[in-house]
Amino acid sequence: MNKSISFLTLAIGSSSAFANVAPTTQAQVAAQGNLQLTISGYEFPRLKPILNGQVDIEGVDLDYVKMGIGEMNNDVLNGEQTLDITEIGLHPYMLAYANEDFRDYTLLPIFPLRVFRHKSIFINKESGIEKPEDLKGKTIGTPGYSSTSLTWIRGMLLDEYDITPQDVNWIASDVDSSKELTGAVSAQEAMMPNGVVIRTGTPGKDESELLVTGEVDALFHAAEPKAYVQRHESVGRLFEDSRTAEQTYYAKTGIFPIMHAVAIKTELLEQHPWLAEAVFDAYVEAKDIAYAQMNKLGWAADMMPWYVQELEATRTLMGDNFFTYGLDEKNTKTLETLFRYSHEQGLSDYQLKIEDTFHKSALELVEQK
């Protein structure tokens, strides 16, 4: 197979592009020449082999476009839809599907970003917050209330500590100190549900400044806020030993929270139903390359002094393939938990199901190990 990336892009944005056209087989496409498609995603080690051409999607030549997650979300959900295959925020997609009848793209069970979120709760150390239950009655800041990360945090706090969104006061900042990493917040990440009062913070202040000045007592944020990165003396994490808290949570629930999935144009899958498996297989192969690198030279490539010990501890708790793709039992439980959280929190109009959000050609996709 050709390992080079073609920089030609197929114009397929029209909603009638594949109207009344019979589905293809992979053999037919091979005989006619590869599909020319545009892809976007972060250059994570687990994705990089696809983005740099080391791993092919069989039957496809790719044009890689570099974007932040906010830009990817906005292109797909609110913009020109220039991307054929793309990483996307899971919850923004869910909200567009459930609340806006969005069907232009569909999901494949590939999860490029998974993150435990206990580490994402930051506090002003002078606020009197020492344990999760102390959040009740406090003021919480956020740059994006309905983002995937925040939805996971609120759900976890309800399930584990009986803290509802109505138990706290909410302030949304109009500036995000991590914007350069993530891109602009999409409309689906700034949704404000009925039954929850969300005020706007001081204009021009980012979420980090709100926390430092005490305008908010705590902060829920996917990225580390600027004040925490700069080791501001008044800012810390609610869970000081977030590693232990997250490992305990996983041991209890089996949930490794999913942040991003992969979206693909629905028309593409309708015209080329073999494409779901081809894309899935390529992402799995790329992830396997990343695993191999971790096993052989991860300790040398990474600057962390206890890299090997951390890798071994993770495998002991979560298994060798701890970053799984596909709709296996654990991933299905994780997805259904986020579906429940979204509806319970008044964000999605109804509780989604796996068969709603994932293309029918992808429902049986699981890794073969």
C-alpha positions in Angstrom: 0.0 0.0 0.0 1.1 3.5 -0.7 2.5 5.1 2.6 2.6 8.7 1.3 -0.2 11.1 2.1 -1.9 12.7 -0.9 -2.7 16.4 -0.5 -5.7 16.3 -2.8 -9.1 16.7 -1.2 -12.3 15.3 -2.4 -15.2 17.9 -2.5 -18.0 15.9 -0.8 -19.7 18.5 1.3 -23.0 18.7 -0.6 -25.8 16.9 1.1 -26.8 15.4 -2.3 -23.3 14.2 -3.2 -24.2 10.5 -2.9 -27.9 10.7 -3.6 -29.2 7.7 -5.5 -25.7 6.2 -5.7 -25.3 2.5 -4.9 -22.9 1.6 -2.1 -19.5 0.6 -3.2 -17.4 -2.4 -2.2 -13.8 -2.1 -1.2 -12.7 -3.9 -4.3 -14.6 -1.4 -6.5 -12.9 1.5 -4.9 -9.5 -0.2 -5.3 -10.1 -0.6 -9.0 -11.1 3.0 -9.4 -8.4 4.6 -7.2 -8.4 5.5 -3.5 -10.8 7.9 -2.0 -9.3 11.3 -1.4 -10.4 12.4 2.1 -9.5 15.1 4.7 -8.7 14.1 8.2 -8.0 16.1 11.4 -6.9 15.2 14.9 -4.3 15.9 17.6 -0.9 14.5 16.9 -1.0 12.1 19.8 1.5 9.2 19.6 -1.5 6.9 19.2 -2.7 8.9 16.1 0.5 10.2 14.6 1.2 7.0 12.5 -2.0 7.8 10.5 -1.5 11.5 10.3 2.1 11.2 9.0 1.3 8.4 6.6 3.0 5.5 8.4 -0.3 3.7 8.6 -2.8 3.7 5.8 -6.6 3.6 5.9 -7.1 1.0 3.3 -8.6 2.5 0.1 -8.0 6.1 1.3 -5.5 8.8 0.6 -5.5 11.5 3.3 -5.0 15.2 3.5 -4.2 16.1 7.1 -5.5 19.4 8.5 -4.2 20.5 11.9 -6.8 22.0 14.2 -7.6 22.3 17.9 -10.6 20.4 19.3 -12.7 23.6 19.4 -12.0 24.2 15.8 -12.8 20.6 14.9 -16.1 20.8 16.8 -17.1 24.0 15.2 -16.2 22.9 11.7 -18.3 19.7 12.0 -21.2 20.9 14.1 -21.6 24.6 13.2 -19.4 25.4 10.2 -18.4 24.5 6.7 -17.9 20.7 7.3 -14.6 20.6 5.5 -13.4 17.5 7.4 -14.3 14.0 6.3 -12.8 12.1 9.2 -12.1 14.0 12.4 -11.6 13.8 16.2 -14.5 15.4 17.9 -15.7 16.3 21.4 -18.0 13.4 22.5 -20.5 15.5 24.5 -20.8 18.4 22.0 -21.6 15.8 19.3 -24.2 14.2 21.6 -25.9 17.5 22.2 -26.0 18.3 18.5 -27.5 14.9 17.8 -30.1 14.9 20.6 -31.1 18.6 20.5 -30.5 19.8 17.0 -31.3 16.7 14.9 -27.7 16.7 13.7 -27.1 13.8 11.4 -24.4 15.0 8.9 -21.7 13.1 10.7 -21.8 9.9 12.7 -19.5 8.4 15.3 -17.0 5.5 15.1 -16.1 3.8 18.4 -12.5 5.2 18.3 -11.6 7.3 21.4 -8.5 9.4 20.9 -8.7 11.1 24.2 -9.7 9.5 27.6 -9.0 11.3 30.8 -9.9 10.7 34.5 -11.3 14.0 35.7 -10.7 14.1 39.5 -7.6 16.0 38.6 -9.6 18.6 36.9 -11.2 20.2 40.0 -9.2 23.1 41.3 -9.8 25.2 44.4 -8.9 28.4 46.0 -7.1 27.2 49.1 -8.7 30.0 51.2 -12.3 28.9 50.2 -12.7 26.4 53.0 -13.0 23.5 50.6 -11.1 20.4 51.9 -13.2 17.5 50.6 -15.8 17.1 47.8 -18.8 17.5 50.0 -17.5 21.0 50.9 -18.4 22.1 47.3 -22.0 22.4 48.3 -23.0 26.0 48.5 -19.8 27.2 46.9 -19.3 29.1 43.7 -17.8 27.1 40.8 -16.2 28.6 37.7 -16.0 27.1 34.2 -15.2 28.3 30.7 -17.6 25.8 29.1 -20.5 24.4 31.2 -21.6 21.6 28.8 -18.2 20.4 27.7 -17.5 16.7 27.9 -15.1 17.2 30.8 -17.5 19.2 32.9 -20.4 16.8 32.2 -18.2 13.9 33.5 -17.2 15.8 36.6 -20.7 16.8 37.6 -21.9 13.2 37.0 -19.1 11.7 39.0 -19.7 14.1 41.9 -23.4 13.1 41.9 -22.8 9.4 41.8 -19.9 9.3 44.2 -20.6 12.3 46.6 -24.3 13.1 46.2 -23.6 16.7 44.9 -26.1 17.9 42.3 -25.5 20.8 39.9 -28.2 22.7 41.9 -26.1 22.4 45.0 -23.5 24.9 43.9 -23.5 28.4 42.3 -22.1 28.6 38.7 -20.1 31.3 37.0 -19.0 31.1 33.4 -15.9 33.0 32.4 -15.9 34.8 29.0 -12.2 34.1 28.5 -10.4 30.7 28.7 -6.7 30.7 29.7 -6.1 27.5 27.7 -7.7 28.7 24.4 -4.5 28.3 22.5 -4.5 24.6 23.3 -8.2 23.9 22.6 -9.5 26.5 20.2 -12.7 28.4 20.6 -15.5 26.9 22.7 -18.3 25.6 20.5 -22.0 26.5 21.0 -22.6 23.0 22.2 -20.1 23.5 25.0 -21.7 26.7 26.3 -25.2 25.4 26.8 -27.0 26.5 29.9 -29.7 24.0 31.0 -33.0 24.9 32.7 -33.0 24.6 36.5 -29.4 25.8 36.9 -28.5 29.4 37.3 -25.2 30.3 35.6 -23.9 33.9 35.9 -21.2 35.5 33.8 -17.9 36.4 35.6 -16.2 39.7 35.5 -15.8 40.7 31.8 -12.3 40.1 30.5 -11.2 37.9 33.4 -10.3 34.3 32.4 -11.3 31.4 34.6 -7.9 31.3 36.2 -8.1 34.9 37.4 -11.6 34.3 38.8 -10.1 31.5 40.9 -7.1 33.5 42.1 -9.2 36.6 43.1 -11.8 34.5 44.9 -14.7 35.4 42.6 -15.1 31.6 42.4 -14.2 29.1 45.1 -13.4 26.3 42.8 -12.9 25.7 39.1 -13.8 22.8 36.9 -11.7 22.8 33.8 -10.3 20.2 31.3 -6.9 22.0 31.1 -4.8 23.1 34.0 -5.6 26.8 34.5 -2.8 29.3 34.1 -2.5 30.0 37.9 -2.0 26.3 38.6 0.6 25.9 35.9 2.4 28.9 37.4 2.2 27.4 40.9 0.2 30.2 42.4 0.2 29.7 46.1 -3.6 30.1 46.6 -4.5 27.5 43.9 -4.5 23.7 44.3 -6.4 20.6 43.4 -9.4 19.4 45.4 -8.0 15.8 45.2 -4.4 16.4 46.2 -3.6 12.8 45.5 -5.7 12.7 42.3 -3.9 9.6 41.0 -5.1 7.5 43.9 -8.6 9.0 43.7 -8.8 8.2 40.0 -7.4 4.6 40.4 -9.9 4.0 43.2 -12.7 5.3 41.0 -11.7 3.0 38.2 -11.4 -0.1 40.4 -14.9 0.6 41.7 -16.7 1.5 38.4 -14.6 0.2 35.6 -15.0 3.5 33.9 -12.2 5.3 32.0 -13.9 8.5 30.9 -14.1 9.2 27.2 -13.5 12.7 26.0 -13.1 12.5 22.2 -14.4 10.2 19.6 -14.0 10.0 15.8 -16.7 11.4 13.5 -17.0 10.7 9.9 -19.4 12.1 7.3 -22.6 10.0 7.3 -22.8 10.1 3.5 -19.4 8.6 3.2 -20.4 5.6 5.3 -23.7 5.2 3.4 -21.8 5.2 0.1 -18.8 3.2 1.4 -20.0 1.0 4.3 -16.7 -0.9 4.4 -15.0 2.4 5.4 -16.0 2.1 9.1 -14.0 -1.1 9.6 -11.1 0.3 7.5 -10.8 3.4 9.6 -11.2 1.5 12.8 -8.5 -1.0 11.8 -6.1 1.9 11.0 -6.6 3.6 14.3 -6.0 0.3 16.1 -2.8 -0.3 14.2 -1.6 3.2 14.9 -2.3 2.7 18.6 -0.5 -0.7 18.6 2.6 1.2 17.2 2.3 3.6 20.1 2.1 0.7 22.6 5.2 -0.9 21.0 7.1 2.4 21.4 6.0 2.6 25.0 7.3 -0.9 25.7 10.6 -0.6 24.0 11.7 3.0 24.3 9.0 4.9 26.1 11.3 5.2 29.2 14.0 6.8 27.0 11.7 9.1 24.9 9.8 10.4 27.9 11.5 12.5 30.5 9.5 11.2 33.5 11.9 9.3 35.8 9.4 6.6 36.9 7.9 6.0 33.5 8.4 2.2 33.6 6.9 1.9 37.1 3.8 4.0 36.1 3.3 1.9 32.9 3.5 -1.3 34.9 1.1 0.0 37.6 -1.4 1.0 34.9 -1.3 -2.4 33.3 -1.7 -4.1 36.7 -4.9 -2.1 37.3 -6.4 -1.7 33.8 -4.8 -4.5 31.7 -2.3 -4.4 28.8 -4.8 -2.7 26.4 -5.9 0.0 28.7 -6.7 2.5 26.0 -9.4 0.5 24.3 -11.4 1.2 21.2 -14.6 -0.5 20.0 -17.9 -1.2 21.7 -16.9 -3.8 24.2 -18.6 -4.2 27.5 -16.5 -1.6 29.4 -16.7 1.0 26.6 -20.4 0.5 26.3 -20.9 1.1 30.0 -18.7 4.2 29.9 -20.7 5.7 27.0 -24.0 4.9 28.5 -22.9 6.5 31.7 -22.2 9.8 29.9 -25.5 9.5 28.0 -27.2 9.3 31.4 -25.3 12.2 32.9 -26.2 14.4 29.9 -29.9 13.8 30.3 -29.9 13.9 34.1 -28.2 17.3 34.0 -30.8 18.7 31.7 -28.4 19.0 28.7 -29.6 16.4 26.2 -33.4 16.4 25.4 -33.5 12.6 25.8 -31.1 9.9 26.9 -29.2 8.7 23.9 -28.4 5.1 23.1 -25.4 3.4 21.5 -27.3 2.7 18.3 -28.3 6.4 18.0 -24.9 7.8 17.9 -22.7 5.1 16.3 -23.1 4.2 12.6 -24.8 0.8 12.1 -21.7 -0.5 10.3 -19.7 0.2 13.4 -21.8 -1.4 16.1 -19.9 -4.7 16.1 -16.5 -3.2 16.0 -14.3 -4.4 18.8 -10.5 -4.9 19.1 -9.4 -8.5 18.5 -7.4 -8.8 21.7 
